[in-house]
Amino acid sequence: MLKILFVDDDQRVLEAIRMATRDLSDEWDVRFAEASSEAMALLDEEVFDVVVADMRMPRIDGDELLVLVRACSPSSVRIAISEHPEDEAVFRSTRVAHQFLGKQYDVKVLKRTIAEIREAQKSVPSGRIRELVGSVEHLPALGEVYQRLMSAIESGRADNDQLAEIVTEDVALTAEILRLLNSSFFGLGRRVESVAQAIGFLGADVLRAIVASHSVFKKRPGSTVDVDAISRRGQHVAALARRIHGIRNDASSAELANVYLAGMLHEVGALVLISIDGTERLDIEGAFRSNEATVDRLVFGVDRYAVSSYLLGLWAFPPDIVQAVGTLGRRPDRSVSPMAWSLTLARHIVLNGRLTEGVDPDDVAMDALARLVETELASDALGTPVVGAVGSRLG
């Protein structure tokens, strides 16, 4: 039974939710609170799997409430509700909320969101790990630009120039987009001169992936972890996986965009693990000489890919992305899904130095390289890439 707490100062909203969720009484244990103080009283008595809070409430607003929820019930999934997607409160809450919904949300959307959260929680079955992940103060966030971009895309009213205008307000992000798309790893064969051109040529979904990655892979002040190295590896894996998937599968542009997004964010779980209180002080460099997933499990009890899968599920990314990323910590298995296999091949090529920046093989050569790695994986000639404990902690 999933325990869910809805918090909203509008009694009519709560009553509408109560009526809409009656048919789920055998699956959901639903509670309601009309004020943050009432919600905190309930949280003192029991643990909820999900807390859904309105951003605009008197005295203690939703953002402040979710901060308190993180402190007292870190394993709870936190969802922010706002009448206006562009509301400043929503952007402010990116530091603590896992997901966002509009105030006039369709109950079908709510049910689907909760179902996806349930699936995400299954990827990290340990309640202790979910609690640790939930307690991270600086949760990797998709960021304000990402939220504004998604709001504009979902409105259906924004053209490419308007989407580009949102993104180009961030100079560093603009430079990053053009650098990535013009790198040999992406293999476009033509130069992209502007964000608007990039959207027209590649679609908003690829732009969305780059913006999401740029948002989450921001180095924390004082951190000794090389977040840039983790981010760069994700960029290379993403571009290479997209190319391999396109060459070897009859994939749509949307599917290719999903492969790219999965590659960009497949190691976001590493940011969560190194942010868990106390782990920065662990001196494990040189202690192990194994692959990064093994080191993660030895030190934290879970690998970065399981945590990445968990976060991507909480962020409502498509289930095929969530599943593909979650498989990366396991023994390579072609039967899982074409997306997962493309990511696996790309990771092995990048981590084993089989393709370097500045080299731009044509599709025939790229396919031949993928087939070679595929054969080596099948015979276990490559094994699992060795990056060592330094690679695990520092990227």
HUSUL-V445067 format. One record per backbone hydrogen bond with DSSP energy under -0.5 kcal/mol. NH is the residue of the N-H (numbers start at 1). CO is the residue of the C=O. E is the energy in kcal/mol with one decimal. If there is no record, write none. Layout:
BEGIN
nh & co & e
NH & CO & E
NH & CO & E
END
This chain:
BEGIN
nh & co & e
2 & 27 & -2.8
4 & 2 & -0.6
4 & 29 & -2.2
5 & 50 & -2.5
6 & 31 & -2.4
7 & 52 & -3.0
8 & 33 & -2.2
11 & 9 & -0.8
13 & 10 & -0.6
14 & 10 & -1.7
15 & 11 & -2.3
16 & 12 & -2.0
17 & 13 & -2.1
18 & 14 & -2.5
19 & 15 & -2.3
20 & 16 & -2.2
21 & 17 & -1.6
22 & 19 & -1.0
24 & 21 & -1.7
25 & 22 & -1.4
27 & 24 & -2.3
28 & 24 & -3.6
29 & 2 & -3.3
30 & 28 & -0.8
31 & 4 & -2.6
33 & 6 & -2.2
39 & 35 & -2.1
40 & 36 & -2.6
41 & 37 & -1.7
42 & 38 & -1.7
43 & 39 & -2.3
44 & 40 & -1.5
45 & 41 & -0.7
45 & 42 & -0.8
46 & 42 & -1.8
49 & 3 & -1.6
50 & 3 & -1.8
51 & 77 & -3.0
52 & 5 & -3.2
53 & 51 & -0.5
53 & 79 & -2.7
54 & 7 & -2.1
55 & 81 & -2.8
57 & 55 & -0.8
60 & 58 & -1.9
61 & 59 & -0.6
62 & 55 & -0.8
63 & 55 & -0.5
65 & 61 & -2.3
66 & 62 & -2.6
67 & 63 & -1.5
68 & 64 & -1.8
69 & 65 & -2.6
70 & 66 & -2.2
71 & 67 & -1.5
72 & 68 & -2.6
73 & 69 & -3.1
76 & 73 & -2.0
77 & 49 & -3.1
79 & 51 & -2.7
79 & 77 & -0.5
80 & 99 & -2.8
81 & 53 & -2.6
82 & 101 & -2.0
87 & 84 & -2.4
90 & 87 & -1.0
91 & 87 & -1.5
92 & 88 & -2.4
93 & 89 & -1.7
94 & 91 & -1.1
95 & 92 & -1.0
96 & 93 & -2.0
97 & 93 & -3.1
98 & 78 & -2.9
99 & 78 & -1.3
101 & 80 & -2.3
103 & 82 & -2.0
105 & 102 & -1.0
105 & 103 & -0.6
109 & 106 & -0.6
110 & 106 & -2.1
111 & 107 & -2.8
112 & 108 & -2.4
113 & 109 & -2.8
114 & 110 & -2.6
115 & 111 & -2.3
116 & 112 & -2.4
117 & 113 & -2.1
118 & 114 & -2.2
119 & 115 & -1.9
120 & 116 & -2.4
121 & 117 & -2.4
122 & 118 & -1.2
123 & 119 & -0.8
123 & 120 & -0.9
124 & 120 & -0.5
124 & 121 & -0.9
125 & 122 & -0.5
127 & 125 & -0.5
130 & 126 & -2.1
131 & 127 & -2.0
132 & 128 & -2.4
133 & 129 & -3.1
134 & 130 & -2.5
135 & 131 & -1.3
136 & 132 & -0.6
136 & 133 & -1.1
139 & 95 & -0.8
139 & 137 & -1.0
146 & 142 & -0.5
147 & 143 & -2.1
148 & 144 & -2.6
149 & 145 & -2.7
150 & 146 & -2.8
151 & 147 & -2.1
152 & 148 & -2.2
153 & 149 & -2.5
154 & 150 & -2.8
155 & 151 & -1.2
156 & 152 & -0.7
156 & 153 & -1.0
157 & 152 & -0.5
158 & 152 & -0.8
163 & 159 & -2.2
164 & 160 & -2.5
165 & 161 & -2.0
166 & 162 & -1.4
167 & 163 & -1.7
168 & 164 & -3.0
169 & 166 & -0.7
170 & 167 & -2.0
171 & 169 & -0.8
174 & 170 & -2.3
175 & 171 & -2.3
176 & 172 & -2.0
177 & 173 & -2.5
178 & 174 & -2.1
179 & 175 & -2.3
180 & 176 & -2.5
181 & 177 & -2.4
182 & 178 & -1.4
183 & 180 & -1.3
186 & 183 & -0.9
187 & 183 & -0.9
193 & 191 & -0.5
198 & 194 & -2.1
199 & 195 & -2.4
200 & 196 & -2.2
201 & 197 & -2.2
202 & 198 & -3.1
203 & 198 & -0.6
203 & 199 & -2.0
207 & 203 & -1.3
208 & 204 & -2.6
209 & 205 & -1.8
210 & 206 & -1.9
211 & 207 & -2.5
212 & 208 & -2.4
213 & 209 & -2.3
214 & 210 & -2.6
215 & 211 & -1.8
216 & 212 & -2.2
217 & 213 & -2.4
218 & 216 & -1.5
219 & 217 & -0.5
223 & 220 & -2.0
227 & 225 & -1.9
230 & 226 & -1.4
231 & 227 & -2.7
232 & 228 & -2.8
233 & 229 & -2.2
234 & 230 & -2.0
235 & 231 & -2.2
236 & 232 & -2.4
237 & 233 & -2.7
238 & 234 & -2.6
239 & 235 & -2.3
240 & 236 & -2.3
241 & 237 & -3.0
242 & 238 & -2.2
243 & 239 & -1.9
244 & 240 & -2.8
245 & 241 & -2.8
246 & 242 & -2.1
247 & 243 & -2.2
248 & 244 & -2.3
249 & 245 & -1.4
251 & 249 & -1.9
256 & 252 & -2.3
257 & 253 & -2.0
258 & 254 & -1.9
259 & 255 & -2.2
260 & 256 & -2.2
261 & 257 & -2.5
262 & 258 & -2.6
263 & 259 & -2.1
264 & 260 & -2.3
265 & 261 & -1.9
266 & 262 & -0.6
266 & 263 & -0.6
268 & 265 & -1.7
270 & 267 & -1.6
271 & 267 & -0.6
271 & 268 & -0.9
272 & 268 & -1.0
273 & 269 & -2.3
274 & 270 & -2.2
275 & 272 & -0.8
276 & 272 & -0.7
276 & 273 & -0.9
279 & 276 & -2.4
281 & 278 & -1.0
282 & 279 & -1.3
284 & 282 & -1.2
287 & 284 & -2.1
288 & 284 & -0.7
295 & 291 & -2.0
296 & 292 & -2.5
297 & 293 & -2.1
298 & 294 & -2.4
299 & 295 & -2.5
300 & 296 & -3.3
301 & 296 & -0.8
301 & 297 & -0.9
302 & 296 & -0.7
306 & 303 & -0.6
307 & 303 & -1.7
308 & 304 & -2.7
309 & 305 & -2.6
310 & 306 & -2.1
311 & 307 & -2.6
312 & 308 & -2.9
313 & 309 & -2.0
314 & 310 & -2.2
315 & 311 & -2.2
316 & 313 & -1.4
317 & 312 & -2.4
321 & 318 & -1.0
322 & 318 & -1.9
323 & 319 & -2.8
324 & 320 & -2.0
325 & 321 & -2.4
326 & 322 & -1.8
327 & 323 & -1.1
327 & 324 & -0.6
328 & 325 & -1.4
329 & 326 & -0.5
330 & 327 & -1.9
336 & 333 & -1.3
341 & 337 & -2.3
342 & 338 & -2.3
343 & 339 & -2.2
344 & 340 & -2.3
345 & 341 & -2.6
346 & 342 & -2.2
347 & 343 & -2.5
348 & 344 & -2.2
349 & 345 & -2.3
350 & 346 & -2.6
351 & 347 & -3.1
352 & 348 & -1.6
353 & 350 & -1.3
354 & 349 & -2.7
355 & 349 & -0.6
359 & 356 & -1.9
360 & 358 & -0.5
366 & 362 & -2.5
367 & 363 & -2.5
368 & 364 & -2.1
369 & 365 & -2.2
370 & 366 & -2.4
371 & 367 & -2.3
372 & 368 & -2.1
373 & 369 & -2.4
374 & 370 & -2.3
375 & 371 & -2.2
376 & 372 & -2.2
377 & 373 & -2.6
378 & 374 & -2.1
379 & 375 & -1.7
380 & 377 & -0.8
381 & 376 & -2.5
382 & 376 & -0.8
387 & 290 & -0.7
387 & 385 & -0.7
388 & 290 & -1.3
389 & 288 & -1.4
391 & 387 & -1.3
392 & 388 & -2.0
393 & 389 & -2.6
394 & 390 & -3.0
395 & 391 & -1.1
END
